[in-house]
Amino acid sequence: MLIINKLEFSQNFRSILQQAGQIPPLPETARELLKLRNDPEANLEQLTGIIEKDPALAAFIMKYARMSIFGYGSRINSVHLAVSLVLGFNTALNLALGITSSGYLKLPNHGALGRIRIWNQALECAALCRELCHVMTEKHLANCDLLYLSGLFHNFGYFLFGHLYPKEFSYLNDLVTRYPEQDARALQLQVFGITHDTIGMYLIKSWDLPEEIAVAVAEQNFPDYSGKHAPYVKLLAIANRMLHDDTQIDGCPYIDTLSLMDCLGIDPHTAKSVQEKVRGCRNEFHMLAQDLAA
Protein backbone atom coordinates (compact mmCIF):
# COMPACT_ATOMS: atom_id res chain seq x y z
CA MET A 1 0.00 0.00 0.00
CA LEU A 2 1.28 3.45 -0.92
CA ILE A 3 1.73 5.71 2.12
CA ILE A 4 0.80 9.31 1.31
CA ASN A 5 1.05 12.43 3.45
CA LYS A 6 -2.07 14.16 2.17
CA LEU A 7 -1.15 17.67 3.32
CA GLU A 8 2.40 17.48 1.99
CA PHE A 9 1.27 15.97 -1.32
CA SER A 10 -1.45 18.56 -1.95
CA GLN A 11 0.86 21.44 -1.04
CA ASN A 12 3.58 20.16 -3.37
CA PHE A 13 1.10 19.60 -6.19
CA ARG A 14 -0.42 23.07 -5.80
CA SER A 15 3.06 24.58 -5.77
CA ILE A 16 3.82 22.94 -9.11
CA LEU A 17 0.50 24.09 -10.56
CA GLN A 18 1.11 27.69 -9.52
CA GLN A 19 4.63 27.95 -10.91
CA ALA A 20 5.04 29.23 -14.43
CA GLY A 21 6.71 26.69 -16.64
CA GLN A 22 6.06 23.69 -14.39
CA ILE A 23 3.04 22.46 -16.36
CA PRO A 24 4.02 20.88 -19.70
CA PRO A 25 3.32 23.33 -22.56
CA LEU A 26 1.06 22.61 -25.48
CA PRO A 27 2.76 20.59 -28.24
CA GLU A 28 3.47 22.28 -31.55
CA THR A 29 0.38 21.04 -33.41
CA ALA A 30 -1.89 22.14 -30.57
CA ARG A 31 -0.24 25.58 -30.56
CA GLU A 32 -0.87 25.87 -34.30
CA LEU A 33 -4.51 24.96 -33.77
CA LEU A 34 -4.92 27.44 -30.91
CA LYS A 35 -3.35 30.18 -33.02
CA LEU A 36 -5.77 29.32 -35.81
CA ARG A 37 -8.68 29.37 -33.35
CA ASN A 38 -7.78 32.93 -32.34
CA ASP A 39 -7.42 34.12 -35.93
CA PRO A 40 -10.63 35.71 -37.27
CA GLU A 41 -9.32 35.24 -40.81
CA ALA A 42 -8.68 31.49 -40.41
CA ASN A 43 -10.10 29.27 -43.13
CA LEU A 44 -10.95 25.65 -43.85
CA GLU A 45 -7.83 25.00 -45.92
CA GLN A 46 -5.55 26.09 -43.09
CA LEU A 47 -7.30 23.79 -40.64
CA THR A 48 -7.31 20.75 -42.89
CA GLY A 49 -3.65 21.41 -43.68
CA ILE A 50 -2.72 21.22 -39.98
CA ILE A 51 -4.82 18.10 -39.41
CA GLU A 52 -3.48 16.31 -42.47
CA LYS A 53 0.13 16.80 -41.30
CA ASP A 54 -0.66 14.25 -38.57
CA PRO A 55 -1.89 11.01 -40.20
CA ALA A 56 -3.27 9.60 -36.94
CA LEU A 57 -5.18 12.81 -36.22
CA ALA A 58 -6.53 12.92 -39.79
CA ALA A 59 -7.73 9.33 -39.54
CA PHE A 60 -9.44 10.03 -36.22
CA ILE A 61 -11.23 13.15 -37.51
CA MET A 62 -12.60 11.17 -40.46
CA LYS A 63 -13.68 8.28 -38.25
CA TYR A 64 -15.40 10.71 -35.87
CA ALA A 65 -17.25 12.31 -38.79
CA ARG A 66 -18.47 8.86 -39.91
CA MET A 67 -20.33 8.29 -36.63
CA SER A 68 -23.96 7.28 -36.94
CA ILE A 69 -25.06 10.43 -35.10
CA PHE A 70 -24.17 12.43 -38.22
CA GLY A 71 -25.58 10.06 -40.83
CA TYR A 72 -22.87 10.27 -43.50
CA GLY A 73 -20.99 7.04 -42.86
CA SER A 74 -18.44 5.89 -45.44
CA ARG A 75 -19.19 8.83 -47.74
CA ILE A 76 -16.69 10.77 -45.63
CA ASN A 77 -13.40 9.81 -47.26
CA SER A 78 -11.30 12.93 -46.68
CA VAL A 79 -10.51 15.40 -43.92
CA HIS A 80 -11.93 18.17 -46.10
CA LEU A 81 -15.34 16.46 -46.27
CA ALA A 82 -15.25 15.59 -42.58
CA VAL A 83 -14.76 19.25 -41.70
CA SER A 84 -16.77 21.00 -44.39
CA LEU A 85 -19.76 18.65 -44.62
CA VAL A 86 -20.10 17.13 -41.14
CA LEU A 87 -18.26 18.68 -38.23
CA GLY A 88 -17.87 22.28 -39.24
CA PHE A 89 -14.74 24.38 -38.74
CA ASN A 90 -15.10 25.02 -35.01
CA THR A 91 -16.02 21.51 -33.85
CA ALA A 92 -13.25 19.95 -35.95
CA LEU A 93 -10.71 22.45 -34.63
CA ASN A 94 -11.82 21.99 -31.03
CA LEU A 95 -11.74 18.21 -31.29
CA ALA A 96 -8.28 18.28 -32.87
CA LEU A 97 -7.10 20.67 -30.17
CA GLY A 98 -8.27 18.33 -27.42
CA ILE A 99 -6.60 15.31 -28.99
CA THR A 100 -3.25 16.95 -29.70
CA SER A 101 -3.04 18.73 -26.34
CA SER A 102 -3.38 15.54 -24.28
CA GLY A 103 -1.51 13.06 -26.45
CA TYR A 104 1.90 13.59 -24.85
CA LEU A 105 0.61 13.45 -21.24
CA LYS A 106 1.36 9.97 -19.91
CA LEU A 107 -1.52 7.96 -18.49
CA PRO A 108 -2.20 4.22 -18.16
CA ASN A 109 -4.68 2.97 -20.75
CA HIS A 110 -6.82 0.83 -18.48
CA GLY A 111 -8.79 1.15 -15.27
CA ALA A 112 -11.60 3.43 -14.12
CA LEU A 113 -9.32 6.43 -14.66
CA GLY A 114 -7.29 5.05 -17.56
CA ARG A 115 -6.88 6.85 -20.87
CA ILE A 116 -9.62 4.80 -22.56
CA ARG A 117 -12.21 5.57 -19.89
CA ILE A 118 -11.24 9.25 -19.61
CA TRP A 119 -11.44 9.78 -23.36
CA ASN A 120 -14.72 7.88 -23.53
CA GLN A 121 -16.21 10.24 -20.94
CA ALA A 122 -14.70 13.30 -22.63
CA LEU A 123 -16.10 12.47 -26.07
CA GLU A 124 -19.57 11.64 -24.73
CA CYS A 125 -19.70 14.72 -22.53
CA ALA A 126 -18.54 17.05 -25.32
CA ALA A 127 -21.16 15.64 -27.71
CA LEU A 128 -23.93 15.98 -25.13
CA CYS A 129 -22.87 19.54 -24.24
CA ARG A 130 -23.04 20.49 -27.91
CA GLU A 131 -26.44 18.88 -28.44
CA LEU A 132 -27.90 20.44 -25.28
CA CYS A 133 -26.60 23.84 -26.33
CA HIS A 134 -28.39 23.51 -29.65
CA VAL A 135 -31.76 23.03 -27.90
CA MET A 136 -31.29 25.87 -25.37
CA THR A 137 -33.76 28.70 -25.82
CA GLU A 138 -31.49 31.07 -23.88
CA LYS A 139 -28.77 30.87 -26.52
CA HIS A 140 -27.31 34.24 -25.58
CA LEU A 141 -26.05 32.75 -22.32
CA ALA A 142 -23.33 30.54 -23.79
CA ASN A 143 -21.28 29.73 -26.88
CA CYS A 144 -21.81 26.18 -28.19
CA ASP A 145 -18.20 25.80 -29.29
CA LEU A 146 -16.91 26.73 -25.84
CA LEU A 147 -19.44 24.38 -24.26
CA TYR A 148 -18.17 21.58 -26.49
CA LEU A 149 -14.61 22.30 -25.36
CA SER A 150 -15.74 22.44 -21.72
CA GLY A 151 -17.16 18.94 -22.08
CA LEU A 152 -14.06 17.73 -23.90
CA PHE A 153 -11.65 19.10 -21.28
CA HIS A 154 -13.78 18.51 -18.17
CA ASN A 155 -11.70 15.57 -16.89
CA PHE A 156 -8.30 16.46 -18.35
CA GLY A 157 -7.01 17.08 -14.83
CA TYR A 158 -6.54 13.32 -14.63
CA PHE A 159 -4.10 13.49 -17.54
CA LEU A 160 -1.91 16.00 -15.72
CA PHE A 161 -2.18 14.10 -12.41
CA GLY A 162 -1.05 10.88 -14.09
CA HIS A 163 1.72 12.63 -15.99
CA LEU A 164 3.26 14.41 -12.99
CA TYR A 165 2.65 11.75 -10.33
CA PRO A 166 2.43 8.34 -12.07
CA LYS A 167 2.88 6.24 -8.90
CA GLU A 168 0.24 8.14 -6.93
CA PHE A 169 -2.13 8.20 -9.88
CA SER A 170 -1.78 4.46 -10.34
CA TYR A 171 -2.83 4.07 -6.71
CA LEU A 172 -5.86 6.33 -7.26
CA ASN A 173 -6.79 4.49 -10.46
CA ASP A 174 -6.67 1.21 -8.56
CA LEU A 175 -8.81 2.60 -5.73
CA VAL A 176 -11.51 3.95 -8.06
CA THR A 177 -11.47 0.71 -10.07
CA ARG A 178 -11.81 -1.48 -6.97
CA TYR A 179 -14.47 0.68 -5.31
CA PRO A 180 -16.75 1.88 -8.13
CA GLU A 181 -19.53 2.69 -5.65
CA GLN A 182 -17.32 5.36 -4.06
CA ASP A 183 -17.30 8.90 -5.41
CA ALA A 184 -14.00 9.39 -7.26
CA ARG A 185 -13.72 13.04 -6.27
CA ALA A 186 -14.29 12.23 -2.59
CA LEU A 187 -11.55 9.60 -2.79
CA GLN A 188 -9.17 12.16 -4.26
CA LEU A 189 -9.85 14.58 -1.41
CA GLN A 190 -9.59 11.87 1.21
CA VAL A 191 -6.29 10.43 -0.03
CA PHE A 192 -4.54 13.31 -1.81
CA GLY A 193 -6.20 16.53 -0.67
CA ILE A 194 -6.57 17.77 -4.25
CA THR A 195 -9.00 16.94 -7.06
CA HIS A 196 -8.91 16.59 -10.83
CA ASP A 197 -11.21 19.60 -11.37
CA THR A 198 -8.77 21.93 -9.59
CA ILE A 199 -5.84 20.38 -11.45
CA GLY A 200 -7.74 20.70 -14.72
CA MET A 201 -8.42 24.39 -14.11
CA TYR A 202 -4.71 25.11 -13.77
CA LEU A 203 -3.99 23.08 -16.90
CA ILE A 204 -6.57 25.02 -18.94
CA LYS A 205 -5.20 28.34 -17.69
CA SER A 206 -1.59 27.39 -18.40
CA TRP A 207 -2.55 26.52 -21.96
CA ASP A 208 -4.20 29.94 -22.29
CA LEU A 209 -7.57 28.50 -23.29
CA PRO A 210 -10.72 30.65 -22.88
CA GLU A 211 -11.75 31.63 -19.36
CA GLU A 212 -15.18 30.06 -19.84
CA ILE A 213 -13.60 26.61 -20.09
CA ALA A 214 -11.42 27.12 -17.02
CA VAL A 215 -14.43 28.18 -14.94
CA ALA A 216 -16.59 25.31 -16.19
CA VAL A 217 -13.88 22.76 -15.42
CA ALA A 218 -13.14 24.22 -11.99
CA GLU A 219 -16.77 24.55 -10.84
CA GLN A 220 -18.38 21.57 -12.61
CA ASN A 221 -19.18 19.86 -9.30
CA PHE A 222 -20.92 22.95 -7.94
CA PRO A 223 -23.83 23.89 -10.23
CA ASP A 224 -25.02 26.38 -7.60
CA TYR A 225 -22.09 28.55 -8.73
CA SER A 226 -23.45 31.98 -9.66
CA GLY A 227 -20.33 33.87 -10.70
CA LYS A 228 -18.97 34.75 -14.12
CA HIS A 229 -19.72 32.15 -16.82
CA ALA A 230 -22.22 30.31 -14.59
CA PRO A 231 -24.23 28.96 -17.59
CA TYR A 232 -21.19 26.94 -18.68
CA VAL A 233 -20.95 25.38 -15.22
CA LYS A 234 -24.66 24.55 -15.12
CA LEU A 235 -24.77 22.98 -18.57
CA LEU A 236 -21.65 20.90 -17.91
CA ALA A 237 -23.23 19.71 -14.65
CA ILE A 238 -26.44 18.80 -16.51
CA ALA A 239 -24.46 16.81 -19.09
CA ASN A 240 -22.49 14.95 -16.41
CA ARG A 241 -25.67 14.10 -14.52
CA MET A 242 -27.41 12.86 -17.65
CA LEU A 243 -24.45 10.71 -18.62
CA HIS A 244 -24.75 9.09 -15.20
CA ASP A 245 -28.53 8.65 -15.57
CA ASP A 246 -29.22 11.56 -13.21
CA THR A 247 -27.29 9.92 -10.39
CA GLN A 248 -26.23 12.60 -7.93
CA ILE A 249 -22.55 12.92 -8.80
CA ASP A 250 -21.80 16.54 -7.90
CA GLY A 251 -21.74 18.55 -4.71
CA CYS A 252 -25.23 20.02 -4.97
CA PRO A 253 -27.83 17.33 -4.21
CA TYR A 254 -30.30 20.04 -3.22
CA ILE A 255 -30.45 21.39 -6.80
CA ASP A 256 -32.42 19.13 -9.12
CA THR A 257 -31.55 18.76 -12.79
CA LEU A 258 -34.90 20.18 -13.95
CA SER A 259 -34.15 23.45 -12.16
CA LEU A 260 -30.78 23.69 -13.90
CA MET A 261 -32.45 23.04 -17.25
CA ASP A 262 -35.01 25.73 -16.56
CA CYS A 263 -32.23 28.28 -15.97
CA LEU A 264 -30.92 27.64 -19.49
CA GLY A 265 -34.25 27.22 -21.27
CA ILE A 266 -33.84 23.50 -21.93
CA ASP A 267 -37.04 21.50 -22.30
CA PRO A 268 -36.73 18.24 -20.29
CA HIS A 269 -38.42 16.12 -22.97
CA THR A 270 -36.13 17.51 -25.65
CA ALA A 271 -33.16 16.91 -23.37
CA LYS A 272 -34.25 13.31 -22.97
CA SER A 273 -34.28 12.87 -26.74
CA VAL A 274 -30.81 14.41 -26.95
CA GLN A 275 -29.61 12.07 -24.22
CA GLU A 276 -30.87 9.03 -26.11
CA LYS A 277 -29.26 10.30 -29.32
CA VAL A 278 -25.85 10.51 -27.66
CA ARG A 279 -26.37 7.29 -25.71
CA GLY A 280 -27.02 5.46 -28.97
CA CYS A 281 -23.43 6.19 -29.98
CA ARG A 282 -21.76 4.78 -26.88
CA ASN A 283 -20.16 1.84 -28.70
CA GLU A 284 -18.73 4.22 -31.28
CA PHE A 285 -17.39 6.55 -28.59
CA HIS A 286 -15.74 3.58 -26.91
CA MET A 287 -14.05 2.54 -30.15
CA LEU A 288 -12.84 6.09 -30.71
CA ALA A 289 -11.46 6.21 -27.16
CA GLN A 290 -9.59 2.96 -27.80
CA ASP A 291 -8.09 4.52 -30.93
CA LEU A 292 -6.84 7.47 -28.87
CA ALA A 293 -5.17 5.08 -26.43
CA ALA A 294 -3.45 3.04 -29.14
URCORKA-V677972 format. One record per residue. N is the residue number from 1. SS is DSSP state (2 for helix, 1 for strand, 0 for the rest). Layout:
BEGIN
n=N ss=SS
n=N ss=SS
END
This chain:
BEGIN
n=1 ss=0
n=2 ss=0
n=3 ss=0
n=4 ss=0
n=5 ss=0
n=6 ss=2
n=7 ss=2
n=8 ss=2
n=9 ss=2
n=10 ss=2
n=11 ss=2
n=12 ss=2
n=13 ss=2
n=14 ss=2
n=15 ss=2
n=16 ss=2
n=17 ss=2
n=18 ss=2
n=19 ss=0
n=20 ss=0
n=21 ss=0
n=22 ss=0
n=23 ss=0
n=24 ss=0
n=25 ss=0
n=26 ss=0
n=27 ss=0
n=28 ss=2
n=29 ss=2
n=30 ss=2
n=31 ss=2
n=32 ss=2
n=33 ss=2
n=34 ss=2
n=35 ss=2
n=36 ss=2
n=37 ss=2
n=38 ss=0
n=39 ss=0
n=40 ss=0
n=41 ss=0
n=42 ss=0
n=43 ss=0
n=44 ss=2
n=45 ss=2
n=46 ss=2
n=47 ss=2
n=48 ss=2
n=49 ss=2
n=50 ss=2
n=51 ss=2
n=52 ss=2
n=53 ss=0
n=54 ss=0
n=55 ss=2
n=56 ss=2
n=57 ss=2
n=58 ss=2
n=59 ss=2
n=60 ss=2
n=61 ss=2
n=62 ss=2
n=63 ss=2
n=64 ss=2
n=65 ss=2
n=66 ss=0
n=67 ss=0
n=68 ss=0
n=69 ss=0
n=70 ss=0
n=71 ss=0
n=72 ss=0
n=73 ss=2
n=74 ss=2
n=75 ss=2
n=76 ss=0
n=77 ss=0
n=78 ss=0
n=79 ss=2
n=80 ss=2
n=81 ss=2
n=82 ss=2
n=83 ss=2
n=84 ss=2
n=85 ss=2
n=86 ss=2
n=87 ss=2
n=88 ss=0
n=89 ss=2
n=90 ss=2
n=91 ss=2
n=92 ss=2
n=93 ss=2
n=94 ss=2
n=95 ss=2
n=96 ss=2
n=97 ss=2
n=98 ss=2
n=99 ss=2
n=100 ss=2
n=101 ss=2
n=102 ss=2
n=103 ss=0
n=104 ss=0
n=105 ss=0
n=106 ss=0
n=107 ss=0
n=108 ss=0
n=109 ss=0
n=110 ss=0
n=111 ss=0
n=112 ss=0
n=113 ss=0
n=114 ss=0
n=115 ss=2
n=116 ss=2
n=117 ss=2
n=118 ss=2
n=119 ss=2
n=120 ss=2
n=121 ss=2
n=122 ss=2
n=123 ss=2
n=124 ss=2
n=125 ss=2
n=126 ss=2
n=127 ss=2
n=128 ss=2
n=129 ss=2
n=130 ss=2
n=131 ss=2
n=132 ss=2
n=133 ss=2
n=134 ss=2
n=135 ss=2
n=136 ss=0
n=137 ss=0
n=138 ss=0
n=139 ss=2
n=140 ss=2
n=141 ss=2
n=142 ss=0
n=143 ss=0
n=144 ss=2
n=145 ss=2
n=146 ss=2
n=147 ss=2
n=148 ss=2
n=149 ss=2
n=150 ss=2
n=151 ss=2
n=152 ss=2
n=153 ss=2
n=154 ss=0
n=155 ss=0
n=156 ss=0
n=157 ss=2
n=158 ss=2
n=159 ss=2
n=160 ss=2
n=161 ss=2
n=162 ss=2
n=163 ss=2
n=164 ss=2
n=165 ss=0
n=166 ss=2
n=167 ss=2
n=168 ss=2
n=169 ss=2
n=170 ss=2
n=171 ss=2
n=172 ss=2
n=173 ss=2
n=174 ss=2
n=175 ss=2
n=176 ss=2
n=177 ss=2
n=178 ss=2
n=179 ss=0
n=180 ss=0
n=181 ss=0
n=182 ss=0
n=183 ss=0
n=184 ss=2
n=185 ss=2
n=186 ss=2
n=187 ss=2
n=188 ss=2
n=189 ss=2
n=190 ss=2
n=191 ss=2
n=192 ss=0
n=193 ss=0
n=194 ss=0
n=195 ss=0
n=196 ss=2
n=197 ss=2
n=198 ss=2
n=199 ss=2
n=200 ss=2
n=201 ss=2
n=202 ss=2
n=203 ss=2
n=204 ss=2
n=205 ss=2
n=206 ss=2
n=207 ss=0
n=208 ss=0
n=209 ss=0
n=210 ss=0
n=211 ss=2
n=212 ss=2
n=213 ss=2
n=214 ss=2
n=215 ss=2
n=216 ss=2
n=217 ss=2
n=218 ss=2
n=219 ss=2
n=220 ss=0
n=221 ss=0
n=222 ss=0
n=223 ss=0
n=224 ss=0
n=225 ss=0
n=226 ss=0
n=227 ss=0
n=228 ss=0
n=229 ss=0
n=230 ss=2
n=231 ss=2
n=232 ss=2
n=233 ss=2
n=234 ss=2
n=235 ss=2
n=236 ss=2
n=237 ss=2
n=238 ss=2
n=239 ss=2
n=240 ss=2
n=241 ss=2
n=242 ss=2
n=243 ss=2
n=244 ss=0
n=245 ss=0
n=246 ss=0
n=247 ss=0
n=248 ss=0
n=249 ss=0
n=250 ss=0
n=251 ss=0
n=252 ss=0
n=253 ss=0
n=254 ss=0
n=255 ss=0
n=256 ss=0
n=257 ss=2
n=258 ss=2
n=259 ss=2
n=260 ss=2
n=261 ss=2
n=262 ss=2
n=263 ss=2
n=264 ss=2
n=265 ss=0
n=266 ss=0
n=267 ss=0
n=268 ss=2
n=269 ss=2
n=270 ss=2
n=271 ss=2
n=272 ss=2
n=273 ss=2
n=274 ss=2
n=275 ss=2
n=276 ss=2
n=277 ss=2
n=278 ss=2
n=279 ss=2
n=280 ss=0
n=281 ss=0
n=282 ss=2
n=283 ss=2
n=284 ss=2
n=285 ss=2
n=286 ss=2
n=287 ss=2
n=288 ss=2
n=289 ss=2
n=290 ss=2
n=291 ss=2
n=292 ss=2
n=293 ss=2
n=294 ss=0
END
